[in-house]
Amino acid sequence: MHDSKANNGTEGTRSGSEMVKNVNRPNQQHFVTRAYLEGFLSQGDTHLVVYTREKETHFRALPKNVAKIHNYYSVKKDDGSYDDRVEHMLQTKIEDPGLSVIRRLNSGHYDISRYARIRLATLLAVQEYRVPWMREQMEALTTGMLQRFTQSMLDAPGVAEATLDELGLSDEKESLAEMRKAFTDGNVFVTASPVASLHAMGYVLEPLLEAYFKMGWEVLETDSIPFITSDCPVHRYYLPIRHDIPFSGLLDIRVQVRFPLSAQKMLVMRHDRQRIERAQYLLQHRREREAVKLMERASQIRHVRVSAHDVNQINAHTISMAARHVFSPIEMPEIHPHFCGECMNVRQVLTDYPGGFTEFKAHYPQRPSGR
């Protein structure tokens, strides 16, 4: 319902069907789930302590009021309404099933089924790429590739002309020289649509899910200093630290994938070296079926209690990987010194070489901190 007295000016020209389409829709959409953030509240408290990069102050906020952006997953349609299918899909297919597994782990039940493991691995894979930091990285990567493709097409003799012919735009050929100059001078440019990063999130889901599922899972438990989380809750760490060896993503045998489950628990996933070596042995002896079954079987979840010293180091790494905000159950003055300088999370880097060759690399500028 709406107040007819307020229906004046331009608002009065909107059709009833158009107004209905935009009523009660989730225009404030979380990139870190509210229900997940509530797991970092101190007992009896309703507010998180929120720290901001490069600021020496902090503030308190309800979980429902942080880690959200207006129309973050929505696509505006030609009629002015919004397509919210991604938001609804994330909630029903990813968040709700995955959060139920998190609650089980937080309650101390580590013997979960294969399907529960898949649900949580799916949530982690999506969570890693749904945050603004990763979406911005993917959009920058896509824009860089589009710019290089456009420049290559404009530089290749006859290619742009042939493309205009195919599109029925032969009359535009006369403006190609001006277009080439404007593009080279930076007066005309191409950029990726925000939808591109949503597609990227779906594209990486399957390989990430497979990798996360096969890793060895360990839950760290604390009864002293609480774990904290951030606007990049799923992040990677490499142990041992070797700055002379490039980081190679999930293929790197040193990689850890870290995800704070709550103020009391953190999930750490790392390659199960014993299982990998056993599978390699089976493959070398032509026992392919046994090797496949071994790698498809979920390993048991280990759990270990960690000291306050370990938690401090782990939290320091969580802070360094945050893009803008860190969420804590309690005030921690030690957060401010760590939360300065650039974000140390992964960056997508394009490098051009002579001959028109472009290399894509994921760059991990990590500091030597963490457990």
TANORVEN-V318584 format. One record per backbone hydrogen bond with DSSP energy under -0.5 kcal/mol. NH is the residue of the N-H (numbers start at 1). CO is the residue of the C=O. E is the energy in kcal/mol with one decimal. If there is no record, write none. Layout:
BEGIN
NH/CO/E
NH/CO/E
END
This chain:
BEGIN
4/2/-0.6
6/3/-1.1
7/4/-1.1
8/6/-1.7
11/8/-1.0
12/8/-0.5
12/9/-0.7
13/10/-1.4
14/11/-1.4
19/15/-1.9
20/16/-2.1
21/17/-1.7
22/18/-0.7
22/19/-0.8
23/20/-1.5
25/22/-0.5
27/25/-2.2
29/27/-0.8
29/69/-2.1
31/67/-2.2
32/67/-1.2
37/33/-2.2
38/34/-1.8
39/36/-1.6
40/37/-2.1
41/38/-1.4
45/42/-2.5
48/61/-3.2
49/328/-3.0
50/48/-0.6
50/59/-3.6
51/49/-0.5
51/326/-2.6
52/57/-0.7
53/324/-2.5
54/339/-2.5
55/52/-1.9
59/50/-1.9
61/48/-2.0
63/46/-0.5
65/62/-2.0
66/63/-1.2
69/29/-2.4
71/27/-4.3
72/69/-1.4
75/83/-1.5
77/81/-3.1
80/77/-1.9
83/75/-2.8
84/82/-0.8
88/84/-2.1
89/85/-2.6
90/86/-2.6
91/87/-1.9
92/88/-2.4
93/89/-2.6
94/89/-0.8
94/90/-1.1
95/90/-3.8
96/91/-2.4
98/94/-2.0
99/95/-3.2
100/96/-1.4
101/97/-0.9
102/98/-1.9
103/99/-2.4
104/100/-1.4
105/101/-2.4
106/102/-2.7
107/103/-1.3
108/105/-1.7
109/104/-2.1
110/108/-0.9
112/110/-1.6
117/113/-2.0
118/114/-1.9
119/115/-2.1
120/116/-2.3
121/117/-2.5
122/118/-2.3
123/119/-1.9
124/120/-2.4
125/121/-2.3
126/122/-2.3
127/123/-2.8
128/124/-2.3
129/125/-0.9
130/126/-1.3
131/127/-0.7
135/131/-2.3
136/132/-2.9
137/133/-1.8
138/134/-2.5
139/135/-2.4
140/136/-2.3
141/137/-2.2
142/138/-2.5
143/139/-2.5
144/140/-2.4
145/141/-2.1
146/142/-2.5
147/143/-2.6
148/144/-1.9
149/145/-2.4
150/146/-2.7
151/147/-2.5
152/148/-2.3
153/149/-2.4
154/150/-2.5
155/151/-2.0
156/152/-1.7
159/156/-1.3
160/153/-0.7
160/156/-0.7
162/158/-2.2
163/159/-2.1
164/160/-2.2
165/161/-2.0
166/162/-2.2
167/163/-1.6
168/165/-1.3
169/164/-3.4
172/169/-2.0
173/170/-1.7
174/171/-0.6
175/172/-1.4
176/173/-1.8
179/175/-2.3
180/176/-3.1
181/177/-2.0
182/178/-2.7
183/179/-2.5
184/180/-2.4
185/181/-2.6
186/182/-0.5
186/183/-0.7
187/182/-2.2
188/182/-1.6
196/193/-2.2
197/194/-0.8
198/194/-0.8
199/195/-2.1
200/196/-2.2
201/197/-1.6
202/198/-1.4
203/199/-2.2
204/200/-2.2
205/201/-0.5
206/202/-0.6
208/204/-2.1
209/205/-2.7
210/206/-2.3
211/207/-2.1
212/208/-3.0
213/209/-2.3
214/210/-1.6
215/211/-1.0
216/270/-3.2
218/268/-2.1
219/302/-2.9
220/218/-0.6
220/266/-3.3
221/304/-2.4
222/264/-2.3
227/263/-2.6
229/327/-2.3
231/325/-1.7
233/230/-0.5
235/233/-0.7
235/258/-2.1
237/256/-2.3
239/254/-2.1
242/240/-0.5
245/242/-1.5
246/244/-0.5
251/248/-1.2
252/249/-1.5
255/252/-1.6
256/237/-2.9
257/269/-2.8
258/235/-3.3
258/256/-0.6
259/267/-2.4
260/233/-0.6
261/265/-1.6
262/265/-2.2
263/39/-1.8
266/220/-2.0
267/259/-2.9
268/218/-2.9
269/257/-2.6
270/216/-2.1
271/255/-0.7
273/271/-1.4
276/272/-2.4
277/273/-2.8
278/274/-2.2
279/275/-2.5
280/276/-2.4
281/277/-2.1
282/278/-2.2
283/279/-2.4
284/280/-2.3
285/281/-1.2
286/283/-1.7
287/282/-3.1
291/287/-1.9
292/288/-2.5
293/289/-2.2
294/290/-2.2
295/291/-2.0
296/292/-1.7
297/293/-0.9
297/294/-0.5
302/217/-2.2
302/300/-0.7
304/219/-2.2
306/221/-2.8
311/307/-2.3
312/308/-2.3
313/309/-1.8
314/310/-2.7
315/311/-3.1
316/312/-1.9
317/313/-1.6
318/314/-2.2
319/315/-2.5
320/316/-1.9
321/317/-1.5
322/318/-0.7
322/319/-1.0
326/51/-2.1
327/229/-3.0
328/49/-2.7
335/332/-2.2
336/333/-0.8
337/333/-0.5
338/334/-0.8
338/335/-0.5
339/335/-1.7
340/338/-1.0
344/320/-2.9
347/363/-2.6
349/347/-0.6
349/361/-3.2
351/359/-2.6
353/357/-3.0
356/353/-1.1
357/353/-0.8
359/351/-3.0
361/349/-2.6
363/347/-3.4
363/361/-0.7
365/363/-0.6
366/364/-1.9
369/367/-2.3
END
